């Protein structure tokens, strides 16, 4: 698809067309007519639009979250998974905590390296961004893990 459309439109289109079997298979999975789905994700089709519920159902069916991330970016947010957890042991929590600290270390290393030569390159910014999102995702999982261990 051409870059003439905005990132949200592109994410919707790609989510459907990158799904194995495309719109036909995906539409059947979410109980929608394939032609209707194609019209709703076609950026040139002004009269058809996905509802929010349809968009969520498509993301759940495809496990493709590009649309969620495109919306987050448009609104100035970063989306990070927190997981759905139950019955986590102390050892599992310590493992998650250690991984989170490792991710924070990776982010810190990327920042250190970006400043080490006195110049910040686009590649360094992107690496810091990537490592920061990974650290945030790992840290965001910690409260969910603790909540699954809560006795109340």
N, C-alpha and C positions, 0 to 999 in steps of 0.2 A: 504494500500500500504506500502511496505517496505521502510525503510529509506536509501536504497542503492542508491537512485537517489537524485539529487540536489534539493534544495528548489523550484526553478523555475519549473522544471519538475513535481515535486510533486504537486505544486499549480495548474498547468494546468490540470493534471490528476484528482485531487480532485474536481476542479471547474466543470468539465464535469460530473464526476461520482456521485457527491453529488447532482446534479440537479435532482429534482423530475422527474422520467422517464428516467434519464441518458442520454446517448449520442443520443439515438433515438429521444426523445422528444426535446432535445436541438438543435440537427442538423436541425430538421424541423423548429424550431423557427428562425434559422439564415440562412436558405436556403442553407444547406450543406448536403451532403450524410453522413449518420451515420457511415458507414464504413470508409470513408475518415477522418471524425472527430476523430474516435477512433484511426486510424493510426497516425494522426498528434499529438495526445496527449500521445501516447504510447512512453515512454522513450527508449524502446528497438528498436523502429523503426527508424533507422538512416536516411532513405531516405525521410521521410515525416516530415514536420515542419509547425506549424502555422505561417501565416504571421502576421505582427503587426496589420493590419486592422482586421483580423479574431480574434485575441486575444482581441482587443478592443470590437468588436461586441459581443463576448462571455461574456465578463465582463458586458457589458450593458444588455445583455439578462438575465443573471443570477443574476445580482446585487451582484456578488461575486468578491471581490477585492483582494483576497489572492494573485493572480498572480501579480497585481500591487505592492502590499507590498513586495512580494518576489523580484521583480525586483529592487524596491527602496533599499531594504536591500543589495542586491548584489552590487549596485552602491554607497552605503554609504549614502543613503537618507532616510527620513521618509516622507511618503505621508499623507497629511492631507486634509480633505474636506474643501472647501471654500464656497460651496453652490451656487445655481443659484437663485438670489433673484430679486424681483421687488416690487415696491410700499411699502416699509417698513416704518412704522410710527416711530416717535420719541420714543414712549413708547416701541415698539418692539426692537428698537436699544438699549435702556437702559437695557432692559431685557437681550439681548445678551451680552452686555458689563458686566453686573453684573454676568452673568454665567461664562464669561471668567475670571473675577477676582476671582470668587469662585474656578475655576479650578486651577488657579495659586496658590491660598491658599492651595489647596489639595496637589499640587506638593511640595510647601514649607514645609508643615507638614510632608510629606513623607521623605524629605531630613533631616529635623530636627530629626525625629524619627530614621533614619538610623544612625545618628551620636551620638545619645543620650547615647549609652552604650559603645562607643569607638571601636566598631567592625562593619564592614559592611558585611552583609550576602548576599548570592545570592538572597534570597527572597526579601530583602530590595532593592537591585539593580533593580530587576524586577518591584517592586512597584513604585520606582522612575521613571523608564522608562515609565511605563503605565501612571502615572500621568503627566509626562512631555509631552507625545504625546497628551493626552487629553487637556492639557493647550494650546499646540501649535495649535491644531485644533480649539479650541474656539477662540483664538486670531486671527487666520488666517481668520476667518469669519467676523471680524470687518470691514476691508476695503471693502469687498463685500457688506456688509450691507450699509455702507456709500455711496458707489458708486450708489446703487439703490435709494438713496435719493437725489443724486446730481441734481441740476437744469440745468446743462449744457449738 
